[in-house]
Amino acid sequence: MANTTFKGPVTSLNGFIGGPNINAKDTQQGGNTVFTTVSATAISDGTTTLNAGDNEGLLIYVRDGAAGAPVYAFSNATNWLRLDTLANISAT
């Protein structure tokens, strides 16, 4: 079981998948899983592909989504959008 500490309200309609955690013993909800950009509509960890259309509201760490740099992104049900600029994720 993971330890979780929150201060203030946290609301999630479809869950969070955080960045890679080198101390995690599992890959659920982030853990050691690193997602990379496939396209503006899909990200993958090499085994599992998450499509934006199926994951509206999901917030996730993408290793190369800010022109090759790491960024948090979320799905608006059409594309994965960078949290910092609201532009589509892109590996280049």
Secondary structure, DSSP 8 states (H G I E B T S, - for coil): -------S----SS-EE----TT-S--TTSTT--BEEEETTEEE-SS-EEEGGG-TT-EEEEEEEETTEEEEEEE-SS-EEETTT--B-B--
